[in-house]
Amino acid sequence: MRGGHVMTGFRGIISLCLGLTLSPIAFAQDIPKRSINPNILSGGINAQDLERLSDLDMQRAFSGRTMHGVYKNPRERSGSQFFSEDFLKDGSTLYKEGDISDTGMWSTRNDRLCFDYSGPLSGNISCFAVYRIGTCYYSYSTNEILNGKPLIPNAWSVKSKLDGDLSTCEDLMS
């Protein structure tokens, strides 16, 4: 009989341990979704607020304008996070980042904004998916997009505004 009690006691301890281990998982699953703020994980950007720009949207917004922006991370090549880019109506572009300047071409392809530079930034054509919230533009690597939205809304590469627009971007300085 004593062996039976030991076995029951052992099973009780195992059950208690498993219950304590699994209870946080069960608790997390019991939290209603409406009480979890998606902005906590997205750095303040709600994916549902991001409006994806089409080729035509980008052409209308950028052609003949100057963009001022900030990279999420400082650029190794210049040590700067800030840049400006002139989008000339003929498709050419003038880019400035720290002490680096370059010229090239800008275009839109399959709802992506693409750049092909001819000087120090020359190499592969770079393309980005561009989204807008108010007057703030967010550019993402096209590899980070799923079902038309960024996988991680706060994983933008560039945050920018157009010259002359009142900025709705938080902490954008140039």
Phi, psi and omega in degrees: 000320182301320178301323178296321178292321179296317180296317178296318178297319179295315177297323179296317179295316180298315180298318179296315180297315178296320179298318179291323180292319185274343185297323177297324178295312179297321180296316180298324180287338181278350181287125179298140182302327183295341181270352177267118181280114181295341180291339178298317181276341186256006180067030178094352180260123176266121183305327181292338179277344182283124178259117180286132179271136176275173176306311182296320177302315182292318179299315179294319183286317191263330185301124179080012184241165174247132179256136173243131184211177180225135173278148178300322180236143177304143180279129181299323185294332183236342184078004182252154172259346189258149179210166168223151181215126176268124178259093183286151185296337180277003179095358178272164182219148174239122187243139177222128178217110184058235179270002183262133173231148179206159174239161179178205180234145173240149179203170174239140182213122177051046180061037175229144176266125186238148180229139176226102185269156185249352183248231185298340179261010183293158182151230179285153173289133180253131180232147183222148169276132183244133179235159181227141166230114184062235178256014180258130180252136178241127178252135182233149170299138182294342176287345184263011184252134177222128181054039175082000181231152176296139176300317178234105185305329181274006180267032178294153176270319184224139171240132186210169174219161179266143179306133178092345177271140172293127186282131170257006179280134173285143174050030176268118180229146174212000000 
